[in-house]
């Protein structure tokens, strides 16, 4: 029988004893056997089993109660957290670290505040590497009032998590440079040292990923498609693999979510297929095509747009774009007017003249004013008005009406029209003048 098989057999025996003692409410011996079994399975790198063993160990110590057992329960919960870290189950590890801190603070252990602070900081890091930055900060705040000494704020790990957060929020590497030389990961377990390394990976990835909106034009008509070729620059992310203190191997990078901040007069028309892999080893800059459609006129903005990126299928961080301020306008309205005699114009006889006003555009025209001017001595208005007002004319529509006029002379007589209106944005347009020669017959 090989060494590993012997260890596993011994672990199985201890596990069976622990369960037997627990069924018989002998919690002390159950806890001792679960703990020994957990350590053996941890040695075998069977961390799922070891985590369960440590969990039951902690429960049994808590059932026994007493000062010493609160301390022992907290230590075992931290071991369970380490098993979860090695399984890449960071959410569960976070919960164990959180419970460990609460448990140890119930004890009278002299170093309880230092021990609790370490666990609180490791819980923060679990939040942090999962992209839960707000939750990470809140987890720190929850414990602040439970400490009597300055160790909570002065502990090197607490200074580290504050600087990690400030680095990401302010995109300023100086926060990390202040603290990195004082970090000694070798003081902690292998799993906890890796967690510190993961936190640095997420921090540097946030710093070294740039997301830009490439849009120079600032004014668009309504009902227009805006093609926005956004640019994700990952050229500097490869530097993390060569970092002197905390190098990390990046095997994969993907976009797992995208959040848009758009004004109400913009609609998302086309976005990325999520999730999507980023080939950062093959090229430095990645164009991510997006399309938007403009709606009603007015001020508008695109951004910031927030990408959630995932490293090695586990670690999440965000790339946040700049914001583009735009102006949405209505299409320019173009009005045309035409005068059409409805019968042959004859001197000294009234005849109908049809007026056709057309909106030959995609823009709205409002508050339209049409003014007619006739040669005073030659033409008179018999029915109708010299100043015609129309409330509105929609795109690609026309309106017709008739006036009745009489000419007192023969030949070509000019009729002048003057058109003024407001476009869809309320801007005044015109006056636009036109002269129509009207042939009067004998």
C-alpha positions as CSV (number, residue, x, y, z in Angstrom):
1,X,0.0,0.0,0.0
2,X,1.4,3.4,-1.0
3,X,1.9,6.3,1.3
4,X,-1.1,8.3,-0.1
5,X,-3.4,5.2,0.3
6,X,-2.3,4.8,3.9
7,X,-3.0,8.4,4.7
8,X,-6.4,8.2,3.0
9,X,-7.3,5.0,4.8
10,X,-6.4,6.6,8.1
11,X,-8.4,9.7,7.2
12,X,-11.4,7.6,6.4
13,X,-11.2,5.8,9.8
14,X,-10.9,9.1,11.6
15,X,-13.9,10.5,9.6
16,X,-16.0,7.5,10.6
17,X,-15.1,7.9,14.2
18,X,-15.9,11.6,14.1
19,X,-19.3,11.0,12.7
20,X,-20.0,8.3,15.3
21,X,-19.0,10.5,18.2
22,X,-21.1,13.4,16.8
23,X,-24.2,11.1,16.5
24,X,-23.7,10.2,20.2
25,X,-23.3,13.9,21.2
26,X,-19.6,13.4,22.2
27,X,-18.7,16.7,20.5
28,X,-15.2,16.9,22.0
29,X,-13.9,13.6,20.6
30,X,-15.9,14.3,17.4
31,X,-14.1,17.6,16.9
32,X,-10.7,16.1,17.6
33,X,-11.2,13.3,15.0
34,X,-12.8,15.7,12.4
35,X,-9.8,18.0,12.8
36,X,-7.2,15.2,12.4
37,X,-9.1,13.9,9.3
38,X,-9.3,17.3,7.8
39,X,-5.5,17.8,8.2
40,X,-4.9,14.4,6.5
41,X,-7.1,15.2,3.5
42,X,-5.6,18.7,3.2
43,X,-2.2,17.0,2.9
44,X,-3.6,14.8,0.1
45,X,-4.9,18.0,-1.6
46,X,-8.4,16.7,-1.3
47,X,-9.6,20.2,-0.2
48,X,-13.3,19.6,-0.7
49,X,-13.2,16.9,2.0
50,X,-10.9,18.8,4.2
51,X,-13.2,21.8,4.1
52,X,-16.2,19.7,5.2
53,X,-14.1,18.2,8.0
54,X,-13.0,21.6,9.3
55,X,-16.6,22.8,9.1
56,X,-17.9,20.0,11.4
57,X,-14.9,20.5,13.7
58,X,-15.8,24.2,14.1
59,X,-19.5,23.3,14.7
60,X,-18.5,20.8,17.4
61,X,-16.2,23.3,19.2
62,X,-19.0,25.9,19.1
63,X,-21.4,23.3,20.6
64,X,-19.0,22.6,23.5
65,X,-18.7,26.4,24.1
66,X,-16.3,28.1,26.4
67,X,-13.4,30.6,25.9
68,X,-10.9,28.1,24.5
69,X,-13.2,26.5,22.1
70,X,-14.3,29.8,20.5
71,X,-10.6,30.3,19.8
72,X,-10.2,26.8,18.4
73,X,-13.4,27.1,16.3
74,X,-12.1,30.3,14.7
75,X,-8.7,28.7,13.8
76,X,-10.5,25.7,12.2
77,X,-12.8,28.0,10.2
78,X,-9.7,29.8,8.8
79,X,-8.4,26.3,7.7
80,X,-11.8,25.7,6.0
81,X,-11.4,29.1,4.2
82,X,-7.9,28.0,3.0
83,X,-9.4,24.8,1.6
84,X,-11.9,26.9,-0.3
85,X,-9.2,29.2,-1.6
86,X,-7.3,26.2,-3.1
87,X,-10.6,25.1,-4.7
88,X,-11.0,28.6,-6.2
89,X,-14.3,28.9,-4.4
90,X,-13.6,32.4,-3.3
91,X,-17.2,33.2,-2.3
92,X,-17.2,30.4,0.2
93,X,-13.8,31.3,1.5
94,X,-15.0,34.9,2.0
95,X,-17.8,33.7,4.2
96,X,-15.5,31.5,6.3
97,X,-13.1,34.4,6.8
98,X,-16.0,36.6,7.8
99,X,-17.3,34.0,10.4
100,X,-13.8,33.5,11.7
101,X,-13.4,37.2,12.5
102,X,-16.8,37.2,14.3
103,X,-15.9,34.0,16.3
104,X,-12.5,35.2,17.5
105,X,-13.8,38.6,18.6
106,X,-16.1,36.7,21.1
107,X,-13.0,35.2,22.8
108,X,-10.7,36.8,25.3
109,X,-7.6,35.8,23.3
110,X,-4.9,38.5,23.7
111,X,-4.1,38.6,20.0
112,X,-7.8,38.3,18.9
113,X,-7.8,41.8,17.2
114,X,-4.8,41.0,15.1
115,X,-6.2,37.6,14.2
116,X,-9.6,39.1,13.4
117,X,-8.1,41.9,11.3
118,X,-6.2,39.4,9.1
119,X,-9.4,37.4,8.4
120,X,-11.4,40.6,7.7
121,X,-8.7,41.7,5.2
122,X,-8.7,38.2,3.5
123,X,-12.5,38.4,3.3
124,X,-12.1,41.8,1.6
125,X,-9.7,40.3,-0.9
126,X,-12.2,37.6,-1.8
127,X,-14.8,40.3,-2.5
128,X,-12.3,42.3,-4.4
129,X,-11.1,39.6,-6.8
130,X,-14.7,38.8,-7.6
131,X,-15.4,42.3,-8.7
132,X,-17.4,43.1,-5.6
133,X,-15.7,46.3,-4.7
134,X,-18.5,48.0,-3.0
135,X,-19.2,44.9,-0.9
136,X,-15.5,44.7,-0.1
137,X,-15.5,48.2,1.4
138,X,-18.7,47.6,3.3
139,X,-17.2,44.4,4.8
140,X,-14.4,46.6,6.3
141,X,-16.8,49.2,7.7
142,X,-19.0,46.5,9.4
143,X,-16.2,45.6,11.9
144,X,-14.7,49.0,12.6
145,X,-16.5,49.7,15.8
146,X,-15.7,46.3,17.3
147,X,-12.1,47.1,17.9
148,X,-10.6,48.9,20.9
149,X,-7.0,49.2,19.7
150,X,-5.4,50.9,16.7
151,X,-4.4,47.6,15.2
152,X,-7.5,47.6,12.9
153,X,-6.3,50.6,11.0
154,X,-2.5,50.1,11.5
155,X,-2.2,46.4,10.5
156,X,-0.2,46.0,7.3
157,X,-3.0,44.0,5.6
158,X,-5.5,46.7,6.4
159,X,-3.2,49.3,4.8
160,X,-2.9,47.0,1.8
161,X,-6.6,46.6,1.2
162,X,-7.2,50.3,1.6
163,X,-4.4,51.0,-1.0
164,X,-5.7,48.3,-3.4
165,X,-9.1,50.0,-3.3
166,X,-7.7,53.5,-3.7
167,X,-5.6,52.3,-6.6
168,X,-8.6,51.0,-8.5
169,X,-10.9,53.9,-7.7
170,X,-8.4,56.6,-8.6
171,X,-6.5,54.7,-11.3
172,X,-3.2,55.7,-9.5
173,X,-0.4,53.3,-9.1
174,X,1.3,55.4,-6.4
175,X,-1.0,53.9,-3.7
176,X,0.4,50.5,-4.5
177,X,4.0,51.6,-4.7
178,X,3.7,53.0,-1.1
179,X,2.8,49.7,0.4
180,X,4.1,46.8,-1.8
181,X,7.6,46.7,-0.4
182,X,6.2,46.2,3.1
183,X,4.0,43.2,2.2
184,X,5.4,39.8,3.4
185,X,3.2,37.1,1.9
186,X,5.4,34.4,3.3
187,X,4.1,35.1,6.8
188,X,0.8,33.6,5.8
189,X,-0.3,30.2,4.4
190,X,0.3,29.2,0.8
191,X,-3.4,29.7,0.0
192,X,-3.5,33.1,1.7
193,X,-0.3,34.2,-0.1
194,X,-1.9,33.3,-3.4
195,X,-5.0,35.3,-2.4
196,X,-2.7,38.4,-1.9
197,X,-1.2,37.7,-5.3
198,X,-4.6,37.4,-6.9
199,X,-5.6,40.8,-5.4
200,X,-2.5,42.4,-6.9
201,X,-3.3,40.8,-10.3
202,X,-6.8,42.3,-10.3
203,X,-5.4,45.7,-9.2
204,X,-2.7,45.8,-11.9
205,X,-5.2,44.6,-14.6
206,X,-7.5,47.5,-13.7
207,X,-4.6,49.9,-14.1
208,X,-3.3,48.5,-17.3
209,X,-6.5,48.2,-19.3
210,X,-7.8,51.2,-21.2
211,X,-11.3,51.5,-22.7
212,X,-12.0,54.4,-25.1
213,X,-14.9,55.6,-27.2
214,X,-13.7,56.6,-30.7
215,X,-16.2,59.2,-31.7
216,X,-15.2,62.6,-33.1
217,X,-18.5,63.7,-34.5
218,X,-20.7,65.5,-31.9
219,X,-23.9,66.3,-33.8
220,X,-26.4,63.8,-35.3
221,X,-29.9,64.1,-36.7
222,X,-32.7,62.1,-35.1
223,X,-33.4,58.6,-36.4
224,X,-29.7,58.2,-37.3
225,X,-27.6,55.1,-36.6
226,X,-24.4,56.0,-34.8
227,X,-21.6,53.4,-35.3
228,X,-19.2,53.6,-32.4
229,X,-16.0,51.5,-32.7
230,X,-14.9,51.4,-29.1
231,X,-11.3,50.5,-28.4
232,X,-10.1,48.1,-25.6
233,X,-6.3,48.5,-25.1
234,X,-4.7,45.5,-23.3
235,X,-1.2,46.2,-24.5
236,X,0.1,46.8,-21.0
237,X,-1.6,43.9,-19.2
238,X,1.3,41.5,-20.2
239,X,3.5,43.5,-17.9
240,X,1.8,41.7,-15.0
241,X,3.4,38.4,-15.9
242,X,6.9,40.0,-15.4
243,X,6.2,41.8,-12.2
244,X,9.1,41.7,-9.8
245,X,7.2,41.0,-6.5
246,X,3.9,39.6,-7.6
247,X,4.0,38.0,-11.1
248,X,0.8,36.3,-12.3
249,X,0.2,34.1,-15.3
250,X,-2.7,35.3,-17.4
251,X,-4.1,32.4,-19.5
252,X,-7.4,33.9,-20.6
253,X,-9.2,37.2,-20.7
254,X,-12.9,37.6,-21.5
255,X,-15.7,40.2,-21.4
256,X,-18.5,38.8,-19.3
257,X,-20.8,41.8,-19.1
258,X,-21.3,45.3,-20.4
259,X,-23.3,48.1,-18.8
260,X,-24.5,51.2,-20.7
261,X,-25.1,54.7,-19.5
262,X,-27.1,56.5,-22.2
263,X,-29.3,59.5,-22.3
264,X,-33.0,58.9,-23.0
265,X,-32.8,60.1,-26.6
266,X,-30.3,57.3,-27.5
267,X,-31.2,53.6,-28.0
268,X,-28.8,50.7,-28.1
269,X,-29.1,49.1,-31.5
270,X,-26.3,46.5,-31.6
271,X,-24.0,45.3,-28.8
272,X,-21.3,42.6,-28.3
273,X,-22.1,38.9,-27.9
274,X,-21.4,38.2,-24.2
275,X,-19.3,36.5,-23.1
276,X,-16.5,37.0,-25.6
277,X,-12.9,36.0,-25.5
278,X,-10.2,38.7,-25.9
279,X,-7.1,37.5,-27.8
280,X,-4.8,39.7,-25.8
281,X,-1.7,37.6,-26.6
282,X,-2.2,38.1,-30.3
283,X,-3.0,41.8,-30.5
284,X,-2.9,44.8,-28.2
285,X,-5.9,46.8,-29.3
286,X,-9.4,45.3,-29.7
287,X,-12.2,47.1,-31.6
288,X,-15.6,46.5,-30.1
289,X,-18.3,47.6,-32.5
290,X,-21.4,49.2,-31.0
291,X,-24.4,50.8,-32.6
292,X,-26.9,53.3,-31.3
293,X,-30.0,55.0,-32.8
294,X,-30.8,58.6,-32.1
295,X,-34.3,59.4,-30.9
296,X,-35.7,62.9,-30.1
297,X,-33.7,66.1,-30.4
298,X,-31.7,67.6,-27.5
299,X,-28.5,67.1,-25.6
300,X,-27.3,63.5,-25.3
301,X,-24.5,61.4,-24.0
302,X,-22.9,58.0,-24.5
303,X,-21.0,56.7,-21.5
304,X,-19.5,55.8,-19.3
305,X,-19.7,52.2,-20.6
306,X,-18.6,49.6,-18.1
307,X,-17.0,46.3,-19.2
308,X,-16.7,43.4,-16.8
309,X,-13.6,41.5,-17.6
310,X,-12.6,38.1,-16.3
311,X,-9.1,36.7,-15.9
312,X,-8.5,33.0,-16.0
313,X,-12.2,32.3,-15.6
314,X,-12.1,33.5,-11.9
315,X,-10.9,37.0,-11.3
316,X,-13.1,40.0,-12.2
317,X,-12.3,43.6,-12.8
318,X,-13.8,46.6,-14.7
319,X,-12.8,48.8,-17.6
320,X,-14.8,52.0,-17.7
321,X,-14.9,54.2,-20.8
322,X,-14.9,58.0,-21.1
323,X,-18.2,59.9,-21.9
324,X,-19.1,61.5,-25.2
325,X,-21.4,64.5,-25.1
326,X,-23.6,64.8,-28.2
327,X,-26.3,66.9,-29.7
328,X,-29.3,65.4,-31.5
329,X,-31.0,67.6,-34.0
330,X,-34.1,67.3,-36.2
331,X,-33.5,67.0,-40.0
332,X,-33.6,70.3,-41.8
333,X,-37.1,70.9,-43.1
334,X,-37.4,72.0,-46.8
335,X,-40.7,73.6,-47.9
336,X,-41.7,74.1,-51.5
337,X,-44.6,76.2,-52.8
338,X,-46.3,76.2,-56.2
339,X,-49.2,78.2,-57.8
340,X,-51.4,76.4,-60.3
341,X,-54.2,78.2,-62.2
342,X,-57.3,76.0,-62.2
343,X,-58.5,77.5,-65.5
344,X,-57.0,79.8,-68.1
345,X,-56.4,83.3,-66.5
346,X,-58.3,85.9,-68.5
347,X,-58.2,89.7,-68.0
348,X,-61.0,91.1,-65.9
349,X,-62.3,87.7,-64.9
350,X,-61.9,86.0,-61.5
351,X,-60.2,82.6,-61.7
352,X,-59.1,80.1,-59.0
353,X,-55.4,79.7,-58.2
354,X,-54.4,76.6,-56.3
355,X,-51.6,76.9,-53.8
356,X,-49.6,73.8,-53.0
357,X,-47.2,73.8,-50.0
358,X,-45.0,70.7,-49.8
359,X,-42.6,69.5,-47.1
360,X,-40.0,67.8,-49.2
361,X,-37.9,66.6,-46.3
362,X,-37.7,64.3,-43.2
363,X,-38.0,67.3,-40.9
364,X,-41.0,68.8,-39.2
365,X,-42.1,72.4,-40.1
366,X,-44.3,74.4,-37.6
367,X,-45.8,77.8,-37.3
368,X,-45.7,78.3,-41.1
369,X,-46.4,81.8,-42.4
370,X,-47.1,82.4,-46.2
371,X,-47.3,85.9,-47.4
372,X,-48.6,86.8,-50.9
373,X,-47.6,90.0,-52.7
374,X,-49.4,91.1,-56.0
375,X,-48.7,94.0,-58.3
376,X,-51.2,96.4,-56.7
377,X,-52.4,97.9,-60.0
378,X,-52.8,94.6,-61.9
379,X,-54.0,91.8,-59.6
380,X,-56.6,91.8,-56.7
381,X,-57.4,89.1,-54.2
382,X,-61.1,88.3,-54.6
383,X,-61.3,85.5,-52.0
384,X,-58.7,84.3,-49.6
385,X,-56.1,86.0,-47.5
386,X,-52.8,87.7,-48.3
387,X,-51.2,86.2,-45.1
388,X,-51.8,82.5,-44.7
389,X,-50.9,80.7,-41.4
390,X,-50.5,76.9,-41.1
391,X,-49.9,75.2,-37.7
392,X,-47.6,72.4,-38.9
393,X,-46.7,70.3,-41.9
394,X,-45.2,66.8,-41.3
395,X,-42.3,65.3,-43.3
396,X,-43.1,64.4,-46.9
397,X,-46.6,65.8,-46.8
398,X,-48.3,68.7,-48.6
399,X,-51.3,70.9,-48.2
400,X,-53.5,72.5,-50.8
401,X,-56.0,75.4,-50.8
402,X,-57.4,77.9,-53.4
403,X,-57.5,81.6,-53.6
404,X,-59.6,83.6,-56.1
405,X,-57.9,86.5,-58.0
406,X,-58.7,88.9,-60.8
407,X,-56.1,90.5,-63.2
408,X,-56.8,93.9,-64.8
409,X,-54.0,93.7,-67.4
410,X,-52.6,91.2,-69.9
411,X,-49.2,89.7,-70.1
412,X,-46.9,88.1,-67.6
413,X,-47.6,89.4,-64.1
414,X,-45.4,88.4,-61.1
415,X,-46.8,87.0,-57.8
416,X,-44.3,87.0,-54.9
417,X,-44.5,84.5,-52.1
418,X,-42.6,84.7,-48.8
419,X,-42.5,81.6,-46.5
420,X,-41.2,81.5,-42.9
421,X,-41.5,78.6,-40.4
422,X,-39.8,76.9,-37.4
423,X,-38.1,73.5,-37.7
424,X,-38.4,70.5,-35.3
425,X,-35.9,72.0,-32.9
426,X,-37.8,75.3,-32.7
427,X,-35.3,77.3,-34.8
428,X,-36.7,80.0,-37.1
429,X,-36.2,79.3,-40.8
430,X,-36.6,81.8,-43.5
431,X,-38.0,84.0,-44.9
432,X,-37.7,82.3,-48.2
433,X,-38.9,84.3,-51.3
434,X,-40.1,83.0,-54.7
435,X,-41.7,84.8,-57.7
436,X,-44.2,83.1,-59.9
437,X,-44.8,84.6,-63.4
438,X,-48.6,84.4,-64.2
439,X,-49.6,84.7,-67.9
440,X,-52.9,86.7,-68.2
441,X,-54.8,86.3,-71.5
442,X,-57.2,88.5,-73.4
